Every structure is written in structure tokens, then in C-alpha cells.
Amino acid sequence: MLVLQGCDQRPVETMLERYSNRVANSLDSEAQLDLEGPLELPTYPRRRERIRPVTDLRQGLLEVLKLRHCQLIQLVAERNSSLGKVMPPSRQLVYEIQFLSRLNQCRQSLPSQTDKKLIQQLDEIYRIKKQSFEAALWNGIFTSEAMERNFSPSEPALPLEGDGGFSQSRQALEALNRVAELNNIVHNQAQWDEPDNLDQLEPHYQALSTLRYGSRWLRSLSLLTSTLNHTASVIEQRLRQRPLCYNQRATPAALIVKNVFNKYYAGELQPYMAKVDRHGQAWLSLNRRLLANFNHIPATMQQYQALMLTTESPFWQHYIEARNRHTQAWQQLLTQCNLMPNGGSSS
């Protein structure tokens, strides 16, 4: 129990509060930062708002697929089994890719003397499945439980040390991007092959589900934005009241402020902020690329993307504005006392 009580359950918030409150104390301000409150972030769209309808094959057309030379008997049987009917979206995604790929190979390899009616039926099946292929890809990625958990609002911030699952999450999004690129390939190329390692997609879904990097990164950036704005306000208020230094001569009070800057900003906050910033831009880019593979995106997902998932979004821009404001406040304060780091900045 003593060990548990000694563990900080919110290390990031503690670090941010310590930094901002140390700055306030050094400037004789009573404005203390408290990050206990809930974050006000837009919620990820509900599943029924993300799902896209997919056209089912008629029973008569399904019977055609029992032809052995199409190598689809086992695949269709698995899909129509009791387990196949409750496939998770990730497995449905693999099925749809394998189905369309093997059907296309069948069409391309049929002997010239094959019954014309059969060819017409296969062409009709391929047309239907190709027409709904984008929706099937979309559902396999964006209606999955893994994607929902990746945006769960209940996760803690990214840890102070390590990458917080960024590397594995990046690999997962890169894998899904490669799959989503099939949307353009299928619609623009007569011959194409299913990607390698389709059977290894599940670990990538698992990484998104368990690491939940997206949720943790969104929380981290929100906390940073609040901290930077709050601290900038404290510094700006002091600058409006009275100078910390006169004639650019550092006072004992100014040296205390500079020590806080070095120890708590440069030593703790800045490395964490740089990591969240750098990894976040890469993560946003991967999400943007993933969505760009689709021609039709449900309206709620378009809205969420515009609000949260690009570097032009209000969410990211509010962080950039807070970061710049914080930098300018420190520059004004340290310049007034001739204490600006040589060749450095507080960005």
C-alpha cells in the first residue's frame, strides 16, 4: 500500500503543473495550474455513423462461385459458416481482398471455350464486388474495435519516457495504408495481386487496440496547449505589472526565474513537448494519408478529420498558437534581463 501510494498516477500532469507553478511562484503570481478537470475533446464518431453499406451478392450468383476452378469454394464456405458470419471487421477486410483477387484471377484465366453465360455471371459478380470494394475496405479499417479504442477518450497522456507505442502504431497505420491503397489499384488496373502478409494484419490491429496511441497523443497535446497558454498568461501579466529587471541588469529574482526556466522548462517540459510534437506530426500525416485513399468518407468522419486529424485543424493550430505565445512571453522576459540563452530560444 505504501508503494502504491507513492506512485504518481498522473506523471505528465504533475510535471506540467510543477513547471507552470514554479514559474508562477518565481514571478510572485498566485495563478496555479490545475489539470485535474476533464478534457474537452470532440468524441470519435459512433460506429453507426462511420459504417458504409455494402451490396450483398444474390444467392444465384453465389452458386456460381462453387466452381472448383475459381478456387473460391473454401473461402465462400468459411464466410458462410457460423464463425464467418460474426467475423470482426479486420477479418472481413482480409476476406474481401482475397475474394476479389481470386475472382479476378479466375476471370483472367478462364479458357476461351468457357460457357459465355458463366463468363457473364462471373463478370457480374466481379462488377458488384468491385463496386462495393471501397466500402468494404473502409468498414474493415474504420469500423474495427481497434480503431475505436485507438481514439478512446479515457486514456492517460503519453509517458514521459519512451515513445509510448508510437513505433508500433506507426507500423500499424503504414500497414493499413498499404491495404487502403488497393482502392485505387483495383479500380485502375485490370490485373492486380492481393498484398503479401495479409495474414499478419491482425497484430497491427492489436497494436492500435492495446497501445491506443492516438488517444494518448490527443490528451498529451491538449494538456500541453493548456499548460503553455496558462504559463504565458502568468508571464504576460508580470510584464504588464512592472519590469523584472531595469537596464537589462539581472536581479537575484531574475536569476531565480532563469533557474526555473533551465531546470523545469529546458530540463523537463521541452524534451517531452518536442517528442509529442515530432511524433504527432508523423501520426497526423499517416492518418491523413489513410483517409485520402477513399473517395467517399462519411460526413461525421470528415468533420472529425477537419477538427482533429490534420496540421491545419483547429486542434493542432491551437497548440501552435499556444507554443508561439509561450515562446514570445519567455523571450520578452529573458531579454528584459539580458538572460536569453546564446543562440537559443524557448520554443
N, C-alpha and C positions, 0 to 999 in steps of 0.2 A: 504493500500500500504506500509506503514512504517513497519507494522508487517511482511508482506511478504518479504520485502527487508531484514529484519533482520533474516530470516530463512535461514539456511545453506542447500542448495540443494545437497551438496555432503559431508556429515559429515565425512564419513570414509576417503575420500581423504584428507580432511582438517586435520584430526587427524594424518594421516600418514605423510603428508607434515610438519606439525608442529613438530612432533618428529624428523624427519630426519634433518630438517633445524635448529632446536635448537642444535642438535649435531654438525652440521657444524659450526654454529656460535660460539659455545663454543671452537671449535678447530681452530678458525680463518681461516675457509675454505669458499670459495665463491661458492662451489658446492651446489646449491639449487635444491631440488627435486620438480619436477612439474609433476603431474599425470593427466594433462588435456588431453593428447593425447589419441587416440583410442587404445583399447586393441587388440593385435594381437593373436586371438584365432581361432583355426580351427572351421569352421561352422558345425553345426549338418547336417548330410546328408539329402538331399531333399526327399520328400515323395516318389517320383517315384523310388528312389534308395533304399528305405527301404522296399517297399511293396513286398510281395511274392505271386505268382499266386496260386489260389485255384480252384480245379476242381469242376465244377457245375454238378448237377445231371441231367440226361436226363429226358425229360418230361414223358416218360413211367414209369420210376421209381418213379417220383413224384406222379403219380396217385395212386401207391400202398399205399402211406402214408395217403391216405384219409380213411383208415380203422379205424373205431372207437376204436377198442381195442388197438390201438397203442397210443391213446391219443395225436396225433400229428396234428389233424385237425386244431385246433385253432392256434397252433404255426406256421404251414405252411401258414395258411391264413394271419396271421399277417405279416409274412415275405414277402408274395407276394402282400401285399396291397401297395397303393401308398406311404404311410409313411414308410412301411417296406423296400421299395426299396431305400430309402435315409437314412437308419439307420446310425448313426455315428458309428465309429469302436467300441466304448465301448458297444453299444447295440448289434452290430453284434457278439461281443465276447460272451455275455450272451446267445444269440440265439444259437450259435454253440454248446456251452456247454450243454444247455438244450436239444437241438435236439439230440445230440449223446447219452446223458444219457438216455433219454426216449426211444430212438430207441433200445438201448441195453437192457433196461428193458423189452421192448416188445418182443425182440428176446428170452430172457431168460424165459419169462412166457407163450409163446405160447403153447397151448395144443398139445400133441403128435400126434393127428389125423389131425392137420392143414395141408392144402394142401402143398405138397412139393415144388411146383412151387413158392408159396407165400414165403415160408421159404428161398428159393434160392434168390428170389428178395430182401427180407429184408437183407439177408447176403451180397448181392452185394451193397446195399445202405450203409450198415454199413462199409463195406470194403472201399468204396470210401471216405466216410466222415472221417473215422479213418485215412486214408492215408493222407488226407489234413488237419487233425486236428491241427498239429503243425503250419502250415502256417496260419490257421485261428486264432489260439492263438496269434501268432506273430503279425499279422496285427491288431488284436483287441487292442493290447498294444502299439506297436511301430509305427503304422501309425495314431494314435489318435492325435487330435489337442492338447490335454493336454500334451502329451509327447513333442510335438514340442515347445510349449510355455515354458515348463519346461527347455528347453535348448536355449531359445531365447537369442541372444547376446546383447539385448538392455536394459537389466535390471540393476538397480543400485546394488552396493555391499550390503552385509548383514548389517543390522543395528548394531550400537554399543551396544545397549541394547536388551535383549530378545533373543529368539532363531531364529528369522527371518523366522519362519514357518517350522523349522526342524522337530518338533514333528509330525505335521500333514503330512508332506512329507514322513517321515519315516513310518508312519502308512499306507500311500497310497502305498508305494513300498512294504511293507510287505504283504498287501492285494493282490497286483499284483503277488508277488512271490508265494503266496498260489494258485492262479489261474494257473500260469505258471507251477507249479509242476504237474498239471494234465497231461501234455505232457507225462511224464514217466509213470504215473499211468495208463492212457488209453492204452498205448502200452504194458504194462507188466501185467495187471490184467484183467481177464475175466469179473469180476463183480466190479463195482465201482459206486459211487453216485456223483451227482453234489454237489459242495460245498454249505454250508449254506450261507445265506446273499448275494447271487448273486445280489439281487435287491438293495443292499446297496453299490455296486461298484461305482455308479455314483458320490457320494460325494468325493470319493478318486480321481477320475479323475479331479473333480472340484478343489480339493486342489492343485494338480500338476499344473493345468492351471492358477489358480489365484495367488498362492504363488510364483511359479517359483523359488523354492529354488535352483534347480540345476544351473540355470543361474546366480543367485546372488552369490552362493558359488564359482563358477568358476571365477567370476570377483574379488571376495574378495581375493582368493588365488593368482591370478595374480598380484593384487595390492601389496599384502604382499611380494611376491617374488621380485618385482621391488624395493620396499622400503628397504628391507633387504640388497639386493645387493648394492644399492646406498649408504646406510649408512655405510656398511662395507668398501666400496671403500674410503669414506671420512676418516674413522678411519685408514685404512691401509696407506693411503697417508701421514697422520700426523706421523705415526710411522716410516715411511721411512725418513721423513724430519729431525726431531730432537726429542729427548725424551721429553715427557710431564713432567716427574719427574726424578730426579737423586737420586741414592742410596735409591730408594723406599721411598722417603720422599714426602709426598703430598704437592703440592704448592697450593696457592689460585686459580690458574687457574684449577688445577686438581679437587679441591673441587667443582668448578662450573660445571665441566664435570660430576662429580658424582651426583650432584643435578639434572642435566638434565636426567641422567640415572634413578634415582629413581622416578622422577616426570613424565617424559614423556614415558619412556620405561616400567618400572615396574608398573606405575600407569595407563597408558592408552593402550599402544600397546600390552604388554604381555597378559593381560586378553582377549583382542579381538583375538589375534593370537591363544591362547590356545583353545578358543571356536571354531574358524574356523577349526583348526587342528583336534580337537576331534570329532566334528560333521561331518567333511569332511571324516574322515576315516570310520565312520559308514555309511555314504551316499554312498561312493565308494563301500563298501562291499555289500550293498543291490543291487546296480546296477550290480555288478559282479555276484551275485547270480541269479539275474533275467535273465541275458543273458546266464548263464550256464545251464538253463533249456532247451535250444534249441540246437538241433544238427546241424541245418543249419542256419547260420547268413549271411545276405547279405554282400558282400565284403566291401562296404563303412562303414557299421556299425562295422565290425571287425577292420577296420583301425581307426575309431573314438575311439573305446574302447581302442585300444592299445596306442593311443596318449593321452587320457584324463581320462579314467574311471577305472584305477587300481592304486594301490600304487606302481606298477612297471613302470607306464607310465612316459614319459619324463616330462609331466606337473607337476606331483607330485614330481618327483625326482629333478627337477629344484628348487622347493620350499625347499625341504630338504637340498639341497646343499647351497642355499642362507641362510637358517636358521643356518646351521652349520658354514658357513663363518662368518656370523654376530656374532655368539656366540664367535668364536675364536678371532675375532677382539677386541671385548669388553674385553675378558679375558686378552689379551695381554696388552691392555691399562690400565686396572684397576690394574693388577698385577704389572705393572711398578711403580705404585704409591702406592702400598700396600693398595688398596681400594676395593679389591674383597669382596663381601658380604660373611659373615661367613657361610660356608656350602652351599652357594647358587651358582647359575650360571645365565648367561644371555641368556639361550636358549629360 
